Amino acid sequence: MDEMKIVSKFTTNMISKLVKMVLRKKLGYNIDIQVNEIKTTITDGKTHVHLDVDAELEKEELMNILKKIGLN
């Protein structure tokens, strides 16, 4: 079993900034993302990823996302 944990503030902050930038540039969503922790395990060729993420966005932004994916 292989395992990777990303929990350092420096690394999680860098990943958070990257995700926020990609969401804004590629999808047009302005979401404040904070990645707190990433854990990955590989067992018998299967990969399991656990993300601890906080997101903050305006209600209108959430409604636009839900409408776009057909849940509103």
N, C-alpha and C positions, 0 to 999 in steps of 0.2 A: 504494500500500500504506500503510495506517495501522497504527501500532504504539503500544501503551501498555505501560509497565513500571511496576510498583509494587514498589519494593525498599527504601524507607525504613523504618527500624525503627519509627518512630511510626505510620505508616500500616499496616504489616503487623501490628503489635501490636493496633491498633484492630480490624482485620478479624478477627484471631484471637479476640479477646474476643467479637465479635459472633457468629461462627460457633459458638463454644463455648456461648454463651447460647441460640442458636436450637436447637442439638442437644439441650440439656438441657430447654428449655421445650416444644418441639414433639414431640420423639421420646423424651424421657426418658433419653437416654444421657449419662453423665458421662465425657466424653472431653476430655483436655487437648490442645488443638489449637494448633500454632504454624505460621502461614503465613510462609514465608521469602521467597517471591517470587511474583509474578503477572506473566505476560507475555501480551499479547493482540495478535494481528495480524489484520488484515482485508485479504484479497486477492481481488479479483474477486467480491465479495459473500459470500465464505466467511470465517468467523471461526474462528481457531485460538486456543485458550486453553491455556497451560501453567502448572501450579501446582506449586510446590515446598512441600510441607506435611509436617510431622512431627506424629504423633499418639501419645499415650500413654494407655493404658487398662488396667484390670485384666483378667486372663484371663477372669474370670466375665462381665464386660461384653462382651468379644469373643465368647464362646460364646453369650450371649444374642442378640447381633446376628446371628450366623451362623444360629442356630436360627430366628430370626424371618424371615429371608429364604430359609430352606429349604436351607441349605448344610451343616447339621449333622444 
